[in-house]
Amino acid sequence: MQQTSQQYDAVIHTCRELFLKKAQDYGTAWRILRLPSLTDQIFIKAQRIRSLQQNAVRKVDEDERSEFIGIINYSLMALIQLKKGIVEQPDLTAEEAIALYDGQVAITKKLMEDKNHDYGEAWRDMRVSSLTDLILQKVLRVKQIENNKGSTLVSEGVDANYQDMVNYAVFALIHLGEEIKSKIQNPKSK
């Protein structure tokens, strides 16, 4: 599990760097987004990944990797919105936003470590396409909970679903990184 922790941190570092750069470019304009808007952004990214996995032709030069990064960052924004509430005008500095981001990452990584312990790193034997489907399922669950005005009878809340989306996307990025590494080390293998 030590390897997983290090790989997790490396993926989050990449996501965090992009989040910080966008905060410098755009400020924290995302703070005005309502949860359904963030959920829809995650849905669009997950649906695009699924389309990329199923279609041979790509008309936009972006790969799955950038979309998984987007899922992670939008999910973390949603977790921040759950904690802080939605505002009418951006109210955070980039430094405040990254501190909140880091706090949500810590909580989400702890959840991953606990589940990873109980499941014995089963995700390592999963396909990236299965992780994509699980993210889509989680997004659809969140949309249903949102349509129910946040009410659930026996199910976990939206926060747990956003955390799972982060963790599934991290696992997918770890797998994609390992595939690239394998191709570099074994250029003749498929």
Rosetta blueprint (number, residue, H / E / L):
1 M L
2 Q H
3 Q H
4 T H
5 S H
6 Q H
7 Q H
8 Y H
9 D H
10 A H
11 V H
12 I H
13 H H
14 T H
15 C H
16 R H
17 E H
18 L H
19 F H
20 L H
21 K H
22 K H
23 A H
24 Q H
25 D H
26 Y H
27 G L
28 T L
29 A H
30 W H
31 R H
32 I H
33 L L
34 R L
35 L H
36 P H
37 S H
38 L H
39 T H
40 D H
41 Q H
42 I H
43 F H
44 I H
45 K H
46 A H
47 Q H
48 R H
49 I H
50 R H
51 S H
52 L H
53 Q H
54 Q H
55 N L
56 A L
57 V L
58 R L
59 K L
60 V L
61 D L
62 E L
63 D L
64 E H
65 R H
66 S H
67 E H
68 F H
69 I H
70 G H
71 I H
72 I H
73 N H
74 Y H
75 S H
76 L H
77 M H
78 A H
79 L H
80 I H
81 Q H
82 L H
83 K H
84 K H
85 G L
86 I L
87 V L
88 E L
89 Q L
90 P L
91 D L
92 L L
93 T L
94 A H
95 E H
96 E H
97 A H
98 I H
99 A H
100 L H
101 Y H
102 D H
103 G H
104 Q H
105 V H
106 A H
107 I H
108 T H
109 K H
110 K H
111 L H
112 M H
113 E H
114 D H
115 K H
116 N H
117 H H
118 D H
119 Y H
120 G L
121 E L
122 A H
123 W H
124 R H
125 D H
126 M L
127 R L
128 V H
129 S H
130 S H
131 L H
132 T H
133 D H
134 L H
135 I H
136 L H
137 Q H
138 K H
139 V H
140 L H
141 R H
142 V H
143 K H
144 Q H
145 I H
146 E H
147 N H
148 N L
149 K L
150 G L
151 S L
152 T L
153 L L
154 V L
155 S L
156 E L
157 G L
158 V H
159 D H
160 A H
161 N H
162 Y H
163 Q H
164 D H
165 M H
166 V H
167 N H
168 Y H
169 A H
170 V H
171 F H
172 A H
173 L H
174 I H
175 H H
176 L H
177 G H
178 E H
179 E H
180 I H
181 K H
182 S H
183 K H
184 I H
185 Q H
186 N L
187 P L
188 K L
189 S L
190 K L
